[in-house]
């Protein structure tokens, strides 16, 4: 197994094609390489089975190796997969997402999120003839392109001047965005943010999180406050739904929270793990990338050879069919809500209510692991990952799928009980006495 790790790092910078798959994100007893996945499980090269809560970096929401999706992909491959002109499959996929999501009037497909978020920024600047883009400081990643990554700790290799055009405000604090508009009057092209992650945009104090669209106060949630502010200042409002899309609601978190963006981006779970992303939005903005506006200056939007690959779009079409037919998103909500409740009950049982907290929404649970001073503890987090791995559960974060069912819940709660017991001993004693691994590190850090 060590040979795999060496081979990976000798062949691939970082040992994987996404930094969140790197060695520094997992305890030393995690498998360095995987060979396959089925349902909610992944397998290493020795055939060892692991219950997975990473689910392909949140991209798999039905389950690994789903035969219906795979068959749909195969049929598209047999059609040629990538043709010289636009394919019927890409037209069907485009019309499907336009019909599905109320805010969407046009769509442009690509292969990953950075492409479409960067295209959204380009459109915002072209539409407004302004330079600045505002993003929440609390949301860690929008693109590996210079416009965003130069504003983070990991800026080496980017143009220094680009970082000055990405401004930071605070999620759920509309006054911080108002201050940016005062400081940069008539200069902010757009605001891009995720609708919600571990934080939700509710300001009413209501706990009925499953019925946000019906909430009488939802017109004044944080997202709608941002929407109103961008309208007032004639900026483009962009929702990045890479994580929330096809998990919060079939029509997106924008529908769940009752907000209407100018542009929105999707990826990850839209095709059950297959590579497809989408830039969507209002025709008046999206059409800047058109070739039919005779005499108008062109916006060279996205132009990707594989953006409309038929196999991935076939996966998207079939995934939407399954999500609708099997009520997948409700299943994810139900499973996650139960997991949060039961995990916190086990934490309380071990006297760890202030140290281990499961929170977030049912569709996207989150966990916090803190020391006795209330600070996030990477060493305790590593210990948790290590002990869950002893029970053959991979849980770098919690991404749920339709394949997580009763037996997976039972197995998870049993492992949490055992792991919390070890963490309690470590907190009462010395963490190093129980930790047999290098401490995991943040993905976004300046030095290795």
C-alpha positions as a printed Julia matrix, in Angstrom:
448×3 Matrix{Float64}:
   0.0    0.0     0.0
   2.9    2.37    0.73
   4.03   1.81   -2.83
   0.75   3.29   -4.08
   1.32   6.44   -2.06
   4.84   6.81   -3.44
   3.67   6.16   -7.0
   0.87   8.71   -6.64
   3.18  11.48   -5.44
   5.81  10.64   -8.05
   3.23  10.9   -10.83
   0.73  13.55   -9.66
   1.53  16.86   -7.89
  -0.19  16.57   -4.52
  -0.81  12.85   -5.02
  -4.32  13.44   -6.39
  -6.08  15.69   -8.88
  -8.05  17.46   -6.14
  -6.3   18.71   -3.0
  -9.15  17.56   -0.78
  -8.21  13.97   -1.75
  -4.63  14.46   -0.53
  -2.83  12.53    2.22
  -2.9   15.57    4.49
  -6.71  15.4     4.67
  -6.88  11.85    6.07
  -5.49   9.87    9.01
  -2.59   7.51    8.33
  -4.84   4.43    8.62
  -6.97   5.56    5.66
  -6.42   3.7     2.39
  -4.05   5.72    0.16
  -5.83   4.59   -2.98
  -9.25   3.16   -3.86
 -10.14   0.77   -6.65
 -13.93   1.0    -6.89
 -17.22   2.03   -5.31
 -20.71   0.54   -5.09
 -23.72   2.16   -3.48
 -22.47   3.9    -0.33
 -19.24   1.86   -0.17
 -15.73   2.15   -1.57
 -13.07  -0.56   -1.85
  -9.28  -0.51   -1.69
  -6.95  -2.62   -3.82
  -7.14  -5.48   -1.31
 -10.92  -5.6    -1.56
 -11.43  -4.06    1.9
 -14.82  -2.36    2.11
 -15.39   1.09    3.64
 -18.65   2.9     4.29
 -18.17   6.27    2.61
 -19.48   9.7     3.59
 -17.28  11.61    1.14
 -19.27  10.35   -1.89
 -16.9   11.53   -4.57
 -16.36  14.99   -3.04
 -20.16  15.4    -2.74
 -20.7   14.6    -6.42
 -22.52  11.28   -5.91
 -26.06  11.63   -4.57
 -27.65   8.37   -5.8
 -24.8    5.94   -5.22
 -21.59   4.66   -6.75
 -21.91   2.47   -9.82
 -25.63   3.03  -10.33
 -26.59   0.77  -13.24
 -29.32   3.0   -14.64
 -26.95   5.95  -14.87
 -24.15   3.77  -16.24
 -26.44   2.33  -18.92
 -27.56   5.83  -19.93
 -23.91   6.87  -20.23
 -23.09   3.8   -22.32
 -25.91   4.52  -24.76
 -24.59   8.07  -25.26
 -21.07   6.73  -25.85
 -22.44   4.45  -28.56
 -23.98   7.51  -30.23
 -20.49   8.97  -30.65
 -20.08  10.82  -27.33
 -18.68  14.03  -28.85
 -19.89  15.25  -32.24
 -18.84  18.0   -34.68
 -22.04  20.03  -34.25
 -24.28  20.47  -31.22
 -25.9   17.16  -30.27
 -29.54  16.38  -29.58
 -28.44  15.21  -26.13
 -26.99  18.6   -25.19
 -30.16  20.34  -26.4
 -32.31  17.97  -24.34
 -30.07  18.53  -21.29
 -30.2   22.31  -21.71
 -33.98  22.37  -22.04
 -34.29  20.05  -19.03
 -32.41  22.38  -16.68
 -34.27  25.43  -18.09
 -37.61  23.73  -17.45
 -36.52  22.53  -14.01
 -35.13  25.69  -12.39
 -37.31  28.85  -12.52
 -34.44  31.37  -12.69
 -32.76  29.69  -15.66
 -33.41  30.96  -19.19
 -30.16  29.87  -20.87
 -27.38  27.43  -20.0
 -23.78  26.73  -20.95
 -22.25  23.36  -19.98
 -18.64  22.67  -18.98
 -16.71  19.96  -17.13
 -15.99  21.5   -13.72
 -16.99  24.25  -11.36
 -14.05  26.62  -11.78
 -14.85  27.01  -15.47
 -18.45  28.07  -14.92
 -17.87  30.32  -11.91
 -15.12  32.11  -13.83
 -17.44  32.44  -16.84
 -20.07  33.95  -14.52
 -17.53  36.53  -13.34
 -16.65  37.34  -16.96
 -20.33  37.87  -17.77
 -20.83  40.09  -14.72
 -17.93  42.3   -15.76
 -19.04  42.4   -19.38
 -22.63  43.22  -18.45
 -21.75  46.01  -16.0
 -18.42  47.27  -17.38
 -17.08  47.12  -13.82
 -14.06  45.34  -12.28
 -14.78  44.31   -8.69
 -16.32  41.05   -7.47
 -17.55  40.5    -3.89
 -17.42  37.09   -2.15
 -18.1   35.93    1.43
 -14.97  35.54    3.55
 -16.47  32.45    5.22
 -16.83  30.45    2.0
 -13.47  28.91    1.12
 -13.54  28.07   -2.58
 -15.08  29.34   -5.81
 -12.4   28.74   -8.45
  -8.74  27.89   -8.95
  -8.54  30.79  -11.43
  -6.67  33.96  -10.49
  -9.75  36.13   -9.93
 -10.49  34.12   -6.78
  -7.47  32.08   -5.68
  -5.25  35.18   -5.62
  -7.44  36.49   -2.79
  -6.69  33.44   -0.59
  -3.63  32.27    1.32
  -2.64  30.03   -1.61
  -1.81  32.8    -4.09
   1.68  31.84   -5.27
   1.76  31.73   -9.08
  -1.1   34.2    -9.53
  -0.89  37.79  -10.68
  -0.71  40.02   -7.6
  -2.84  42.73   -9.17
  -5.81  40.38   -9.54
  -6.27  39.95   -5.78
  -7.28  43.6    -5.4
 -10.4   43.07   -7.5
 -11.91  40.39   -5.26
 -13.52  41.94   -2.2
 -14.62  40.11    0.96
 -17.76  40.57    3.03
 -19.35  38.44    5.75
 -22.09  35.9     5.15
 -25.31  36.73    7.05
 -24.07  40.3     7.64
 -25.66  42.53    5.02
 -24.03  45.63    6.54
 -20.58  44.3     5.55
 -21.7   44.15    1.91
 -23.29  47.59    2.16
 -19.92  48.91    3.35
 -18.25  47.53    0.21
 -20.77  49.32   -1.98
 -20.04  52.55   -0.11
 -16.28  52.08   -0.47
 -16.49  51.1    -4.16
 -19.47  53.07   -5.56
 -20.57  51.99   -9.05
 -17.54  49.67   -9.26
 -18.81  46.24   -8.12
 -19.68  44.06  -11.11
 -21.16  41.18   -9.17
 -21.64  39.34   -5.92
 -21.06  35.57   -5.9
 -21.86  33.34   -2.94
 -23.04  29.87   -2.05
 -26.68  29.99   -0.87
 -25.75  28.11    2.31
 -23.13  25.73    3.68
 -22.87  25.12    7.42
 -24.48  28.55    7.8
 -28.04  29.17    6.66
 -29.42  32.54    5.49
 -32.35  32.56    7.91
 -32.63  35.65   10.1
 -36.11  35.06   11.52
 -35.02  32.57   14.19
 -37.46  29.99   12.84
 -36.41  26.36   13.3
 -38.73  24.88   10.64
 -35.85  24.41    8.23
 -37.72  21.99    5.98
 -40.24  24.61    4.86
 -38.17  27.71    4.12
 -39.95  28.48    0.86
 -43.28  28.69    2.69
 -41.88  30.81    5.52
 -43.58  34.25    5.63
 -40.22  35.86    6.43
 -38.26  34.28    3.59
 -38.52  37.41    1.45
 -36.21  39.04    3.96
 -33.65  36.29    4.43
 -29.98  37.12    3.86
 -30.04  35.93    0.25
 -32.96  38.21   -0.55
 -31.21  41.07    1.19
 -28.22  40.51   -1.09
 -30.58  40.27   -4.06
 -32.13  43.63   -3.17
 -28.74  45.27   -2.68
 -27.38  44.05   -6.02
 -30.5   45.31   -7.78
 -30.15  48.69   -6.12
 -26.53  49.0    -7.23
 -27.03  47.35  -10.65
 -24.64  44.49   -9.91
 -25.03  40.89  -11.06
 -26.23  38.47   -8.36
 -24.6   35.03   -8.74
 -25.45  31.94   -6.69
 -22.86  29.16   -6.74
 -24.83  25.95   -6.24
 -21.96  23.46   -6.62
 -22.68  22.0    -3.19
 -26.33  22.9    -2.66
 -27.59  21.97   -6.13
 -29.6   18.73   -6.31
 -29.27  18.24   -2.55
 -31.28  21.09   -0.95
 -34.07  20.85   -3.52
 -34.53  19.49   -7.03
 -34.88  23.1    -8.2
 -31.86  24.24   -6.21
 -31.31  25.99   -2.9
 -32.43  29.16   -4.68
 -35.93  27.67   -4.88
 -35.7   26.33   -1.33
 -34.86  29.83   -0.02
 -37.14  31.63   -2.52
 -34.53  33.84   -4.15
 -34.08  34.7    -7.83
 -30.43  35.05   -8.97
 -29.24  36.64  -12.2
 -26.77  33.81  -12.77
 -26.22  30.48  -11.04
 -23.7   27.66  -11.34
 -24.13  23.94  -10.8
 -21.91  20.85  -10.79
 -21.02  17.99   -8.45
 -24.27  16.06   -7.78
 -26.04  17.0   -11.01
 -24.88  13.8   -12.76
 -24.2   11.34   -9.9
 -20.43  11.71  -10.15
 -19.99  12.26  -13.87
 -18.11  15.38  -14.99
 -20.56  18.1   -15.89
 -21.06  21.66  -14.68
 -23.43  24.37  -15.79
 -23.52  28.14  -15.99
 -27.16  29.2   -16.0
 -29.05  32.45  -15.92
 -31.1   35.22  -17.4
 -31.12  35.59  -21.17
 -30.25  39.3   -21.04
 -26.89  38.41  -19.44
 -26.22  34.94  -20.86
 -26.87  36.14  -24.4
 -23.72  38.28  -24.22
 -22.01  35.01  -25.15
 -24.19  34.68  -28.22
 -23.08  34.92  -31.86
 -26.46  36.24  -33.01
 -26.11  39.83  -31.77
 -24.9   41.18  -35.09
 -22.6   44.17  -34.71
 -22.3   43.83  -30.91
 -18.89  43.37  -29.3
 -18.45  39.69  -28.5
 -17.93  38.06  -25.12
 -15.9   34.89  -25.6
 -17.65  33.03  -22.81
 -16.68  29.37  -22.45
 -15.53  27.24  -25.35
 -14.74  23.69  -24.26
 -14.3   20.69  -26.53
 -15.7   18.33  -23.91
 -18.2   20.67  -22.25
 -21.15  19.07  -24.03
 -19.85  15.51  -23.95
 -22.93  13.35  -24.46
 -22.04  10.68  -21.9
 -21.97  13.1   -18.96
 -25.1   14.91  -20.13
 -26.82  11.55  -20.49
 -25.85  10.9   -16.87
 -27.39  14.25  -15.91
 -30.66  13.49  -17.69
 -30.93  10.05  -16.07
 -29.93  11.4   -12.65
 -32.75  13.94  -12.73
 -35.18  11.17  -13.69
 -34.1    9.06  -10.69
 -34.12  12.03   -8.29
 -37.73  12.72   -9.24
 -38.95   9.13   -9.37
 -37.4    7.9    -6.12
 -37.78  11.1    -4.07
 -34.02  10.98   -3.47
 -33.64  14.43   -1.95
 -36.29  13.78    0.72
 -34.48  10.54    1.61
 -31.23  12.48    2.04
 -32.99  15.04    4.27
 -34.53  12.31    6.42
 -31.3   10.35    6.82
 -29.26  13.44    7.64
 -31.76  14.77   10.16
 -31.71  11.42   11.99
 -27.91  11.29   11.91
 -27.59  14.78   13.43
 -30.06  13.95   16.21
 -28.57  10.55   17.08
 -24.94  11.7    16.86
 -25.6   14.55   19.28
 -27.35  12.13   21.61
 -24.26   9.89   21.62
 -22.04  12.92   22.16
 -24.12  13.9    25.18
 -23.94  10.35   26.52
 -20.13  10.6    26.57
 -20.13  14.05   28.15
 -18.9   15.65   24.92
 -21.78  18.01   24.11
 -19.42  20.98   24.13
 -16.69  19.17   22.2
 -18.49  17.3    19.42
 -21.44  18.95   17.73
 -23.31  17.71   14.69
 -25.24  20.55   13.05
 -26.31  21.93    9.69
 -29.34  20.88    7.69
 -30.54  17.35    7.18
 -29.52  17.48    3.52
 -25.97  18.51    4.46
 -24.91  17.62    8.01
 -21.73  19.06    9.45
 -19.67  18.22   12.51
 -17.5   20.37   14.76
 -14.82  18.94   17.06
 -13.48  21.33   19.67
 -11.15  21.34   22.66
 -12.29  22.27   26.15
 -11.68  25.95   25.38
 -14.16  25.83   22.51
 -11.54  26.06   19.76
 -11.66  23.87   16.67
  -9.1   21.14   17.21
  -7.36  19.55   14.23
  -5.7   16.97   16.49
  -9.06  15.84   17.92
 -10.56  15.89   14.44
  -7.73  13.64   13.26
  -8.36  11.32   16.19
 -12.04  11.15   15.23
 -11.17  10.32   11.61
  -8.66   7.73   12.8
 -11.13   5.99   15.12
 -13.9    5.99   12.53
 -11.43   4.49   10.08
 -10.79   1.67   12.55
 -14.47   0.88   12.03
 -13.95   1.1     8.26
 -15.88   4.35    7.86
 -14.52   7.17    5.7
 -15.99  10.45    6.96
 -13.85  13.49    6.03
 -17.15  15.4     5.94
 -20.75  14.27    5.45
 -22.19  13.95    1.96
 -25.23  11.7     1.79
 -26.72   9.59   -0.96
 -29.81   7.54   -1.72
 -27.66   4.47   -0.98
 -27.28   5.41    2.71
 -30.01   3.4     4.43
 -30.93   1.75    7.72
 -27.96  -0.64    7.88
 -25.53   2.21    7.13
 -27.11   4.31    9.86
 -26.82   1.48   12.39
 -23.19   0.88   11.51
 -22.39   4.6    11.7
 -23.98   5.13   15.11
 -22.14   2.09   16.5
 -18.83   3.52   15.21
 -19.6    6.99   16.58
 -20.24   5.5    20.02
 -16.86   3.76   20.03
 -15.01   6.74   18.58
 -16.52   9.24   21.01
 -15.44   6.97   23.86
 -11.82   7.24   22.73
 -12.08  11.0    22.24
 -13.44  11.39   25.78
 -10.38   9.58   27.14
  -8.09  11.73   25.0
  -9.68  14.96   26.2
  -9.42  13.86   29.82
  -5.8   12.8    29.26
  -3.35  13.48   26.45
  -4.46  13.4    22.81
  -1.02  12.21   21.68
  -1.45   9.05   23.74
  -4.27   8.0    21.4
  -3.28   9.61   18.11
  -1.28   7.41   15.75
  -1.32   9.77   12.77
  -0.05  13.08   11.49
  -2.58  15.82   12.22
  -4.73  16.69    9.2
  -4.19  20.13    7.7
  -6.4   22.79    6.13
  -6.54  22.63    2.33
  -6.14  26.4     2.08
  -2.85  27.1     3.84
   0.16  29.1     2.71
   2.85  26.52    3.47
   2.98  22.71    3.16
